[in-house]
Amino acid sequence: MLKGKTVVLGVTGSIAAYKMANVASMLVKMECDVHVIMTKNATQFITPVTFETLTGNKCMVDTFDRNFQFHVAHISLAKKADVLLIAPTSANIIGKIANGIADDMLTTTAMACTCKKIISPAMNTNMYHNPILQDNLKKLAAYGYEVVKPDSGFLACRDEGDGKMPKEEVLVGYILREIAYEKDLQGMKVIVTAGPTQESIDPVRYITNHSTGKMGYELAKAAMLRGAEVTLVSGVTSLEKPMFVDFVPVKSAGDMFEAMKSRFLDNDIIIKAAAVADYKPKTVADDKMKKKDGEMSIELDRTQDILKYMGEHRREGQFYCGFSMETQNMLENSRVKLEKKNIDMIVANNLKVAGSGFGTDTNVVTMISKQEEIQLELLTKEMVAHHILDEILKLKGN
């Protein structure tokens, strides 16, 4: 994912420095070229050898280190970097950079970098809330630095409060958002529905389906990584919500309809990947519900056809993509839905095909539009999501 990209990691003197070994490892596994710069204080918590072993590159500490190829190291790294992440970022380093002090390898490199710069403050909670530190953070934000908000919890100093460095996955997420993909969706608003809906039968039981929401979540994540402003309207799932998206949790088909009805006209691309329950009980039974011969009898109503409603009320310039899960006559049934719902593209798959459908990390789909049918081979849902977005952009003429 990050092949050909260069990330410079700055590590300062904080107990959280040990977490950066995992960040470096995660980036290397994505084929990223990782360079680490440490302050001298940081070497008291983790050794440069650790980072050199993980990255295959010399870990820089001393500005005047003579053991290097003939170039000005802080300048050459600054030119190579696609993004600079300083984490953990101590109060001392924040103060130095905010006030133009460049007296070591890390601060001189930060001063010379023209790429995106991200800092992750990590310190005692009273230090973090000190007004001087907060003023310095505001100053850095005004200079274009992105500040990762620290977590709150039990700190190494035994205090409780803000100042905890976020998980490694969060830090990597900030890097991925910046450099993983070209921003071909920049300036666009995308809304995605995902997951199953639940229709209550009584206080205990409900009607639902086997959807896990993985495909919709991958689409929301992919659109975000490509620069879109993303809203994810999600049914009940066990998935962790993607970073940097507006997350709207819903339960029933009615909830999802209302959430979409109030939002869909504000978006440029609408993707309905949710597996909405087709039926709901006419009334929700109470504990005294009558049973005939020990069996429960339920009268059902159809749920609202969300995509059809949006297709009928679309505004000019919008692009609509739906999903069609079939067990037979996949192409024929999907084309009928394409016309009936007045949408631009439908992504069809057959649940009987191995590796396709609910609960898997892979999918086998055919993208159907009025112009063509494109069948994809077995791919991860992450890759399928990007193929779908590629086709949407092509059909939109972007």
FITIBA-541035 format. One line per field, with one value per residue (C-alpha): residue in three letters; residue number from 1; z, y, x. Coordinates in pm, 1 decimal. Each point is the difference from the previous one (the first is absolute). Last residue first. Example, Ala and Ser with C-alpha at 12.3 -4.5 7.8 and 13.67 -1.06 7.14 Angstrom:
<recs>
nugu (SER:ALA)
gukol (2:1)
w (714.0:66.0)
v (-106.0:-344.0)
u (1367.0:-137.0)
</recs>
This chain:
<recs>
nugu (ASN:GLY:LYS:LEU:LYS:LEU:ILE:GLU:ASP:LEU:ILE:HIS:HIS:ALA:VAL:MET:GLU:LYS:THR:LEU:LEU:GLU:LEU:GLN:ILE:GLU:GLU:GLN:LYS:SER:ILE:MET:THR:VAL:VAL:ASN:THR:ASP:THR:GLY:PHE:GLY:SER:GLY:ALA:VAL:LYS:LEU:ASN:ASN:ALA:VAL:ILE:MET:ASP:ILE:ASN:LYS:LYS:GLU:LEU:LYS:VAL:ARG:SER:ASN:GLU:LEU:MET:ASN:GLN:THR:GLU:MET:SER:PHE:GLY:CYS:TYR:PHE:GLN:GLY:GLU:ARG:ARG:HIS:GLU:GLY:MET:TYR:LYS:LEU:ILE:ASP:GLN:THR:ARG:ASP:LEU:GLU:ILE:SER:MET:GLU:GLY:ASP:LYS:LYS:LYS:MET:LYS:ASP:ASP:ALA:VAL:THR:LYS:PRO:LYS:TYR:ASP:ALA:VAL:ALA:ALA:ALA:LYS:ILE:ILE:ILE:ASP:ASN:ASP:LEU:PHE:ARG:SER:LYS:MET:ALA:GLU:PHE:MET:ASP:GLY:ALA:SER:LYS:VAL:PRO:VAL:PHE:ASP:VAL:PHE:MET:PRO:LYS:GLU:LEU:SER:THR:VAL:GLY:SER:VAL:LEU:THR:VAL:GLU:ALA:GLY:ARG:LEU:MET:ALA:ALA:LYS:ALA:LEU:GLU:TYR:GLY:MET:LYS:GLY:THR:SER:HIS:ASN:THR:ILE:TYR:ARG:VAL:PRO:ASP:ILE:SER:GLU:GLN:THR:PRO:GLY:ALA:THR:VAL:ILE:VAL:LYS:MET:GLY:GLN:LEU:ASP:LYS:GLU:TYR:ALA:ILE:GLU:ARG:LEU:ILE:TYR:GLY:VAL:LEU:VAL:GLU:GLU:LYS:PRO:MET:LYS:GLY:ASP:GLY:GLU:ASP:ARG:CYS:ALA:LEU:PHE:GLY:SER:ASP:PRO:LYS:VAL:VAL:GLU:TYR:GLY:TYR:ALA:ALA:LEU:LYS:LYS:LEU:ASN:ASP:GLN:LEU:ILE:PRO:ASN:HIS:TYR:MET:ASN:THR:ASN:MET:ALA:PRO:SER:ILE:ILE:LYS:LYS:CYS:THR:CYS:ALA:MET:ALA:THR:THR:THR:LEU:MET:ASP:ASP:ALA:ILE:GLY:ASN:ALA:ILE:LYS:GLY:ILE:ILE:ASN:ALA:SER:THR:PRO:ALA:ILE:LEU:LEU:VAL:ASP:ALA:LYS:LYS:ALA:LEU:SER:ILE:HIS:ALA:VAL:HIS:PHE:GLN:PHE:ASN:ARG:ASP:PHE:THR:ASP:VAL:MET:CYS:LYS:ASN:GLY:THR:LEU:THR:GLU:PHE:THR:VAL:PRO:THR:ILE:PHE:GLN:THR:ALA:ASN:LYS:THR:MET:ILE:VAL:HIS:VAL:ASP:CYS:GLU:MET:LYS:VAL:LEU:MET:SER:ALA:VAL:ASN:ALA:MET:LYS:TYR:ALA:ALA:ILE:SER:GLY:THR:VAL:GLY:LEU:VAL:VAL:THR:LYS:GLY:LYS:LEU:MET)
gukol (398:397:396:395:394:393:392:391:390:389:388:387:386:385:384:383:382:381:380:379:378:377:376:375:374:373:372:371:370:369:368:367:366:365:364:363:362:361:360:359:358:357:356:355:354:353:352:351:350:349:348:347:346:345:344:343:342:341:340:339:338:337:336:335:334:333:332:331:330:329:328:327:326:325:324:323:322:321:320:319:318:317:316:315:314:313:312:311:310:309:308:307:306:305:304:303:302:301:300:299:298:297:296:295:294:293:292:291:290:289:288:287:286:285:284:283:282:281:280:279:278:277:276:275:274:273:272:271:270:269:268:267:266:265:264:263:262:261:260:259:258:257:256:255:254:253:252:251:250:249:248:247:246:245:244:243:242:241:240:239:238:237:236:235:234:233:232:231:230:229:228:227:226:225:224:223:222:221:220:219:218:217:216:215:214:213:212:211:210:209:208:207:206:205:204:203:202:201:200:199:198:197:196:195:194:193:192:191:190:189:188:187:186:185:184:183:182:181:180:179:178:177:176:175:174:173:172:171:170:169:168:167:166:165:164:163:162:161:160:159:158:157:156:155:154:153:152:151:150:149:148:147:146:145:144:143:142:141:140:139:138:137:136:135:134:133:132:131:130:129:128:127:126:125:124:123:122:121:120:119:118:117:116:115:114:113:112:111:110:109:108:107:106:105:104:103:102:101:100:99:98:97:96:95:94:93:92:91:90:89:88:87:86:85:84:83:82:81:80:79:78:77:76:75:74:73:72:71:70:69:68:67:66:65:64:63:62:61:60:59:58:57:56:55:54:53:52:51:50:49:48:47:46:45:44:43:42:41:40:39:38:37:36:35:34:33:32:31:30:29:28:27:26:25:24:23:22:21:20:19:18:17:16:15:14:13:12:11:10:9:8:7:6:5:4:3:2:1)
w (-1328.6:-265.4:246.3:-163.8:46.9:357.8:84.8:-166.5:206.7:316.2:-69.1:-68.2:328.9:196.3:-170.7:120.0:362.0:-40.5:-86.7:-353.9:-189.9:-363.1:-107.0:-262.1:-184.1:-168.1:-229.5:-96.8:199.1:302.8:157.5:218.8:42.7:333.9:161.8:362.2:264.9:375.6:55.2:230.4:-267.6:-373.5:-222.5:69.1:-166.6:-228.1:140.7:131.0:-355.3:-30.7:-158.5:25.9:-147.8:-187.5:-98.1:191.2:-100.3:247.8:-259.7:-265.9:209.6:183.2:-330.1:-95.8:328.6:-56.9:-347.5:109.4:306.6:-145.6:319.0:359.3:-1.1:192.0:-176.9:114.2:-79.3:-144.6:-56.5:-150.2:55.1:-259.0:-22.9:307.2:99.9:125.9:-184.1:45.7:369.3:45.5:-197.3:211.8:328.7:-88.1:323.9:181.1:-124.0:258.6:195.0:210.2:263.2:143.5:292.9:52.4:316.7:-163.5:-74.1:196.7:149.8:84.5:372.3:4.0:-257.9:-376.3:-232.6:-263.9:-376.8:34.6:-234.0:-338.7:-251.7:260.6:-140.3:-114.9:-4.6:-297.7:-116.0:-156.9:-57.3:-171.5:-15.5:341.0:142.4:-149.7:199.5:348.2:152.0:-194.4:79.8:378.4:-32.4:-221.1:229.9:303.1:-191.4:-106.0:369.2:211.5:-85.4:72.4:-183.5:-31.6:-161.3:-130.5:104.0:136.3:-99.0:257.7:164.4:-124.0:222.8:-201.0:62.7:-302.6:-131.7:-166.0:-98.6:-101.8:-196.1:-105.1:-286.1:-20.9:-143.4:345.2:97.6:-306.6:81.8:363.6:-93.5:-263.2:244.5:254.7:-259.4:-95.3:360.7:119.7:160.6:-194.8:114.6:9.8:244.1:158.6:377.8:324.7:371.4:65.8:-288.4:-377.3:-32.0:-346.7:-20.6:-280.3:-138.2:-79.6:-215.1:-148.7:-170.3:-50.5:-209.1:-15.3:-261.2:36.9:-33.0:-157.1:-214.7:306.4:-107.6:244.3:308.9:70.8:247.9:111.6:37.1:228.3:228.6:11.9:96.8:309.2:78.9:-45.5:243.6:273.8:117.9:219.3:348.0:102.9:128.6:348.8:289.2:172.9:71.0:-175.7:-272.4:-69.0:78.2:-259.9:-258.1:-356.8:-165.9:-285.7:-306.7:-107.9:-370.5:-70.3:-246.5:159.3:172.7:152.9:129.6:166.4:153.5:140.7:141.9:167.5:155.7:133.9:155.6:139.2:188.5:-82.8:-137.5:286.3:250.4:-186.1:2.4:-350.6:-352.2:-286.4:-342.6:-277.2:-373.5:-272.4:-365.2:-233.9:-17.0:247.7:88.2:344.0:88.0:-102.4:216.6:293.5:-28.2:-46.9:283.3:62.6:-210.5:201.2:-206.5:280.5:-72.6:-75.9:335.4:210.4:-157.8:51.1:372.4:53.6:-134.6:-329.0:8.8:-289.9:-264.5:-335.7:-315.2:-333.5:-359.2:112.6:-252.4:13.6:380.8:12.7:-228.5:200.8:340.9:-138.1:-168.2:-249.7:-17.4:114.6:375.9:300.6:84.8:224.8:34.6:38.4:242.7:24.8:-339.0:-23.2:-292.1:-230.4:-14.1:153.1:280.6:84.6:-20.3:223.8:274.3:-41.1:81.2:355.3:192.0:317.3:67.1:-375.3:-1.8:206.2:-275.8:-247.4:-254.8:-377.0:-172.7:-373.4:-151.5:-368.6:-19.3:-122.2:202.3:232.7:50.9:121.7:259.3:124.3:43.5:194.4:212.6:89.5:69.3:300.7:200.3:-18.4:228.9:297.7:-144.5:-131.4:-368.0:-311.6:-346.9:-272.2:-362.3:-254.2:-359.6:-260.7:-295.5:125.2:254.4:-76.8)
v (1273.0:-110.2:-129.3:-343.2:-1.9:125.1:-271.0:-264.1:98.0:6.7:-356.2:-115.6:161.6:-185.6:-329.7:39.6:42.9:-282.1:-227.8:-130.6:-297.2:112.0:307.3:1.9:325.4:45.3:296.5:326.4:-8.7:-101.8:-333.3:-70.7:-376.1:-126.1:-272.0:86.2:-56.7:59.3:-225.1:43.1:42.6:-32.6:-154.3:-225.4:-299.9:95.4:-93.4:351.8:132.3:356.3:318.3:357.4:234.6:318.8:321.0:-23.6:33.9:-265.4:-197.9:26.6:-124.4:-245.2:-167.7:-12.6:-177.1:-266.5:-78.3:-3.1:-217.8:-253.4:-206.4:40.8:379.1:288.9:331.9:312.0:362.5:293.6:346.1:295.5:355.2:274.0:97.1:-71.6:-335.1:-39.0:-317.5:-159.1:87.7:-173.7:-303.8:-25.4:5.7:-253.8:38.7:-326.6:-242.6:-95.0:-324.1:-167.4:-229.5:-321.0:-157.4:-372.5:-179.9:-120.8:362.9:253.6:319.5:276.7:77.6:105.5:268.0:-33.6:265.1:79.5:-43.3:-210.7:105.9:-127.9:55.2:26.9:246.8:-141.0:324.2:78.3:305.6:231.9:364.7:227.3:380.5:46.1:269.1:-164.6:-318.1:153.5:32.7:-293.6:-212.9:16.9:-38.0:-307.5:-152.9:40.0:-149.4:-294.6:-56.5:49.0:311.1:126.9:316.5:28.5:311.2:-138.8:68.1:-346.7:-302.8:-143.0:-321.2:-285.8:-197.1:116.3:165.5:203.8:269.1:337.8:98.2:362.8:80.2:322.6:-135.0:7.0:-337.6:-147.1:100.7:-171.6:-317.6:1.8:44.6:-274.9:-233.8:62.3:-80.0:-326.9:-108.3:66.3:-343.0:-101.5:-323.4:130.1:159.8:-57.0:54.7:-187.1:90.4:302.6:-109.7:-28.9:276.8:78.0:7.3:153.6:-156.9:169.0:296.3:323.2:232.6:377.6:173.6:373.3:114.6:265.2:-247.0:-325.8:-39.7:47.9:-241.8:-283.9:-110.3:339.9:210.6:-232.8:-277.4:212.0:90.7:-365.3:-104.1:219.1:-156.0:-353.4:74.8:77.5:357.7:172.1:69.8:364.6:52.3:-124.3:-225.0:34.3:-302.4:154.4:-264.8:134.3:-151.5:126.0:266.0:-24.9:270.4:212.4:-35.1:345.2:69.7:261.5:269.8:306.5:88.5:-347.9:64.4:324.1:-168.1:-270.4:266.7:176.3:-332.6:-58.8:349.4:-47.7:-315.8:-263.9:-245.0:61.6:-69.4:-321.8:-130.9:-48.1:-122.4:243.4:-166.0:218.8:-14.4:182.6:-3.6:59.8:314.3:-131.8:224.8:107.5:-356.7:-114.9:268.2:-96.5:-369.1:26.8:247.6:375.0:127.8:259.0:164.2:73.5:-270.3:-247.2:51.4:6.1:-319.3:-162.9:84.4:-98.5:-344.1:-141.5:-377.3:-11.0:238.1:-102.5:144.8:-71.2:-52.4:33.7:1.1:373.9:11.4:-306.7:167.2:322.7:-163.7:-219.0:260.8:-226.8:-196.7:-345.7:-40.8:-86.3:356.1:66.3:376.7:16.5:-292.5:-227.7:-158.5:-364.7:-163.5:-180.4:-368.4:95.8:-252.9:-61.3:369.6:79.1:-236.7:104.0:360.0:-115.1:60.7:201.8:180.0:36.0:236.6:253.7:23.6:87.5:-266.5:11.6:-305.0:-71.4:-226.2:-100.3:-146.0:-353.0:-31.8:-237.1:284.4:223.2:-252.2:-52.8:373.0:38.3:-303.0:152.0:325.2:-148.3:3.1:380.5:16.6:44.9:339.6:155.8:66.6:-215.5:154.0:-235.6:81.8:-169.9:-64.7:-136.3:-220.9:-289.5:124.4:-240.5)
u (-1402.4:-250.7:-255.8:28.8:376.8:-23.8:-252.7:219.7:303.7:-214.6:-116.4:356.8:107.5:-268.9:86.6:359.9:-110.6:-250.5:289.8:-14.1:-146.0:-21.1:-191.3:-274.7:-66.7:-337.4:-52.7:-170.8:-322.6:202.8:85.9:302.0:40.7:126.2:208.4:77.4:262.1:28.5:-301.3:-300.7:-264.7:51.2:264.9:295.8:-163.8:-290.7:-341.3:-60.7:5.7:122.1:-124.7:121.7:-259.7:70.9:-175.6:-327.9:-365.5:-123.3:-191.7:268.3:292.4:-225.5:-98.4:367.8:76.3:-262.9:133.8:364.7:-51.3:-243.1:44.0:118.4:2.5:149.9:-52.3:182.3:-76.7:191.8:-147.5:187.6:-125.1:39.5:-366.0:-208.6:-141.8:-355.7:-103.5:341.8:-8.2:-334.3:114.7:316.3:-191.1:-268.1:-198.8:-67.5:-265.2:-261.5:-28.8:-269.0:146.6:-144.1:185.5:-34.9:-116.8:-321.9:-87.6:200.3:-132.2:242.2:1.9:366.7:-69.7:3.6:140.7:-259.3:-2.5:314.3:283.0:107.6:278.3:277.7:251.1:332.3:198.6:223.1:-193.5:255.3:-94.7:252.6:-26.3:-161.2:-230.5:-309.7:71.4:-9.4:-347.0:-145.0:305.6:-41.6:-378.7:36.9:261.8:-225.8:-293.4:216.9:70.9:312.2:198.0:351.9:116.1:379.8:148.7:327.8:361.4:75.2:-205.3:-242.4:116.0:-215.1:-238.4:-302.0:-339.1:-104.9:228.5:-39.9:355.3:54.3:314.0:172.3:206.4:379.6:94.2:60.3:-355.0:-148.7:194.5:-114.1:-366.5:25.6:174.9:-277.1:-264.5:164.9:56.1:-357.4:-43.2:-311.9:-166.5:-357.4:-247.0:-340.3:-19.2:-61.0:6.8:-224.6:-229.3:32.4:258.6:133.8:381.1:203.7:314.9:331.2:91.8:-132.2:245.8:-8.0:264.7:69.7:251.2:270.1:285.1:-117.7:313.1:222.6:273.5:33.3:199.2:160.2:-200.3:-275.6:256.1:217.9:-290.4:-105.3:353.7:-37.1:-337.8:131.9:283.9:-249.0:-33.5:263.3:-137.1:-9.7:-353.6:-92.3:96.3:336.2:218.0:303.2:-42.2:-349.3:-339.9:-246.5:-77.8:120.2:205.4:-139.7:217.1:118.2:39.8:267.2:-101.7:161.0:-329.3:-0.2:352.8:-112.1:-302.5:228.7:233.3:-293.4:-108.0:350.6:9.0:-350.7:106.4:-260.2:257.4:241.3:-277.9:-89.3:356.0:135.0:-71.4:-67.6:-40.2:137.3:-68.3:194.2:-110.1:293.2:217.9:254.6:297.1:-126.2:-94.5:349.0:161.4:-224.1:81.8:377.3:53.8:0.4:-287.0:-193.9:-272.4:-244.5:-257.8:279.5:170.1:-316.5:-132.6:341.1:-2.4:-362.6:89.0:-127.5:-48.2:-11.6:129.0:-143.7:155.2:-168.8:111.3:360.8:282.9:75.0:-2.2:222.1:254.5:-8.1:45.7:276.9:216.4:172.4:322.3:-105.7:-16.5:214.5:108.5:-303.5:-33.1:-377.9:12.8:-302.6:-67.5:-109.6:177.1:-241.5:-100.4:-333.9:-48.5:365.2:84.4:-296.0:111.3:364.4:-99.1:-79.4:-321.5:-74.8:329.5:51.1:-299.4:197.4:259.7:-275.1:-79.0:-35.8:-144.7:-15.4:-265.6:-22.7:-351.9:-66.5:-323.4:186.5:250.4:-284.0:-118.0:356.9:61.0:-325.4:92.1:336.1:-182.0:-175.9:324.3:8.7:-305.5:236.4:83.6:319.2:-66.6:-45.7:-24.0:-119.2:80.5:-222.2:102.3:-242.3:96.2:-209.9:-251.3:-287.5)
</recs>
